[in-house]
Every structure is written in structure tokens, then in C-alpha cells.
């Protein structure tokens, strides 16, 4: 045993702070690091604070000695920590082998929904809104009354037109009688044929007046009919911005309401240029129309992240890209017999993509760092190493790996927060089949 003393220069501290600290250290080599650790523990940090607060501590020599002494203590503590870590047993962590399995991944696109038929209900004549027969959100059938515009003005127009027609018809009959009276007289040379020609012309004019009056009656009847507005198709009534007594007409910017036939619903979504090129390369078909027809049925994710019960199909696409967003629009159609989907809803269209053999990794076996996805692989000596992987898609709780790992490589499943590169573990083997049974694709 021996006693170890440390002293600091007189120029740095007061004389009353020069008390040596003695530490008994076992001379055995095996306890050397433990002895240094005990030194660090026995030094009183509050005493060091007193030393640092003293006005002479900033003298160059004292300051340098202080830094050196603290560095020695830190080194001792680190060495002791490493010694303790070296003595710890390897962590037992579940490990699986990456395998290629048949799988389906999905590409998702934000979509807006519209009824297959959306009709703006607008008035064809001007007038005051007398009656509203339906309420917002109601389901109506084709031909069902929706609105009534005050019809008095148009009823009067019809009456006037009818009266004009009667007068025109009377003039026609009078002209016809005159022609009939003059015809035999001209044949017998009693009167000049000029009179007959004049009477015939008057008769033709009377006939034309009758036709014109009939057209006026027909037009007045049509306008009168426009005062009752009926549903052109079956569907659901949208918002009604007007109330009874409102003055409406053909010049209104707002329709009376919007009527949507939602037995089938269109889902409009946009595909980026990159995805469109991949679609062209992967899907069979000579033309784009052929490729669209061969796309598999698609799913619709609703706003609450639930999957719509009915599958849809992609029908068509636009002829050109939108240069403002660099995307091209597609239209899918979904049956909607239950009426759950409405115009204006939003969702996500999921297009499936089949893989005969895809490398899959559970999301629990990954971690993210600087927008990259990593896994811990296990080497022959059971040392772990982090590897970045490239994700090509996902399905549920699994990632589809494009590159970064190979089939057969061992990957740590859980406990990633306890690992660092180079750490040695005790792997507990588990099969990919057991993972797939626990969490199916």
C-alpha cells in the first residue's frame, strides 16, 4: 500500500486550499482501474467549485493544471465503464432471416369523389320562388317536383297567346271564305282575277298569322311549365341557397341546388410522371387504353382510414399532363348501392401490385435516421451492423425492400434501441413464417 498525493501550484490557489488528498490504492494490477475510479469518487465536486470560483484560478499555470487533472479523472471513469461493459453478457435478441415471399403492395393516391351524374338545377324562367318541395340531402326520383316559381305571369302570357291564336284562326277562316266567293266569279269573268289574287294573298297571310300565334301559345305553355322544376335524374339533393320568396332567374350565378346520382361514384386522382412511366413499363398492353383496362381492381380508403367495402375499377385517364403539378389524372368508378359515398367526399385510391417473390422486412425491425431507413444485420461473429435499405412499397406492417439486404441475411427484429454498430448479441433465431403468422401480409 502507498499514499498518493496531488498538489496544485501556489500561484493558483490560497494556502488554505493546499490540503493534500490521500488515497489508499491497492498495488495489485487487477485493481488498478478500480483504484483510479475510487479517486474520482472521493474528490468533492463542491470543493472544486470553490476552487474555480476563486479569483486567482484564471492564472495560466493553475488553469492548465486544472484541465489536466479533470482529463485524468474523465479517462479513469471511461476506462472503468468500458471494463464494466466488457464484463456484461451479450444481449439476447430475436433475429430472423430475410426471405423472398409472394406479396402484394399498394400505391396510394389522394382522390376526390363525385357522383356519376351531377346536375345543376337552374331556373329557366324568372320569378319569385313560391314553393320548395324537398329538403337538403333528400333522395328524389326522376320527375319528382323540386321547386315552384310563381306562375301567374306565365299563365297570363298563355291566355294572351291563346286569344291571339283564336283571332288569327278567325281571320284565316274569313280569308278562306273570300277566296271561295271570288273563285267562281273570276271563272265566269264577272270580276277581275286581280281581286282573287288579292284575296288569296290575304288568306296565306292569315294562315301565317295562325302559325305564329300557335308558336306563341306553345312558347307560353313551355314557360308556364318551367315554373314547376322537377328532378331530371334520381339522386340526392345538395345545398339549397334560396328560400321561399327569393327572386330567381336565368341570370343567377348560383344554381337552385345540385342533384347527384350516386349509384356509382367517380374517384378522380392524379399520378406523378414517375409513377406513370412505371405504369406504362409494367402493365401489359399495346395502347394506354389497353393498359388501363388490364389494371387490377382498386380499393378506396375513406377519410377515417377504413377500407370501403366495394372494389372499383379504373376507367380512363386524361390525354395530357397538368404542367402546373406535373401529374396526369385518372378516373376510377366504385359502386355505391348503400349511398355511403357522396359527392365532395375525399379518400385514397389503392392500386395493388403483385410480386411473385418480394423481400419483406417488418417495420419493427427498422429505424429511421436522417430520412433513411436502416436495419441491424448480424454477422458471423454475432456482431451487429446498421445498413440502409431502399423501400419499394409497403403492406400493413411490412416494408418491401428493393436493395440494401439480401435473402438469407440475418436481421435483428426488436430491441434496436439497445444496439450500436459493433455490439455483440446472443441471437435468438425466429423464422419468417412465424412472423407472417403473427402479422400476415
VENWO-V92881 format. One line per field, one symbol per residue. ss: DSSP state (H for helix, E for strand, - for the rest). phi: phi as a letter, one per 30 degrees, with the letter a starting at -180 (. if undefined). psi: psi as a letter, one per 30 degrees, with the letter a starting at -180 (. if undefined). A space follows every 10 residues. Layout:
# VENWO-V92881
ss=???
phi=???
psi=???
This chain:
# VENWO-V92881
ss=-EEE------ ----HHH--- --EEE---HH HHHHHHHHHH HH--HHHHHH HHH------H HHHHHHHHHH HHHHHHHHHH HHHHHH---- EEEEEEE-EE EEEEEEEEEE EEEEEEEEEE E-----EEEE EE------EE ----EEEEE- -HHHHHHHHH HHHHHHHHHH HHHHHHHHHH HHHHHHH--- --HHHHHHHH HHHHHHHHHH HHHHHHHHHH HHHHHH-EEE ----EEE--- ------EE-- ------EEEE EEEEEEEEEE EEHHHHHHHH HH-----HHH HHH----EEE E-----E--- -EEEEEE--- -E----EEEE EEEEE----- -----EEEEE EEEEEEEEEE EEHHH-EEE- -EEEEEEE-- --EEEEEEEE EEEEE--EEE EEE------E EE---HHH-- ---EEEEEEE -HHHHHHH-- -
phi=.bcccbbced dcbdddccdd ccbdbddddd cddddddddd dddddddddd dddddcddde dddddddddd dddddddddd dddddddddd ddbdbbcdbc bdabcbccbd bccbddbccd cbdcbclddd bbdbcdidcb cejddcbbce cedddddddd dddddddddd dddddddddd ddeddddchd bddddddddd dddddddddd dddddddddd dddddddccc ddbdlcdcdc dccejddbad dddcddaccc ccebbdccbc cddddddddd dcddkdcddd ddddddeccb cddcidcddc dcbdcabdda ddddcibbcc bcbbdbddid dbdjdbabdc cdbdbdbbdc bddddbbcbh iccbbcccdd cidcbdbdbc cclabicbcc cdakbcdjdd bddbiddccb ejdcbcdcdb cdddddddbd d
psi=klkkkkllke fellefggkl kkkkkkfkef geeeeeefee efkjffeeee effkfffgke eeeeeeeeee eeeeeeeeee eeeeeffklk kjkkklkklk lklklkkkkk lkkklejjkk jkkflklkje kjfllkfkkl lkfkkelkkk feefeeeeee eeeeeeeeee eeeeeeeeee efeeeeeghe lkfeeeeeee eeeeeeeeee eeeeeeeeee eeeeeffjkl kflkakkakj fllkfkklaf gkeklelkkk jgekkkjklk kleeeeeeee eeklkeleee eeffklkllk klfgglkkfk lakkelllfl kjfefhlkkl klkkkhefge klkfllakkj jlkkkejkkk kkffgllkjh glklljlkae ggklkkkklk kfaljbgkkk kelellkfkk kkelgfffll kfkkljkjkk leeeefeejl .
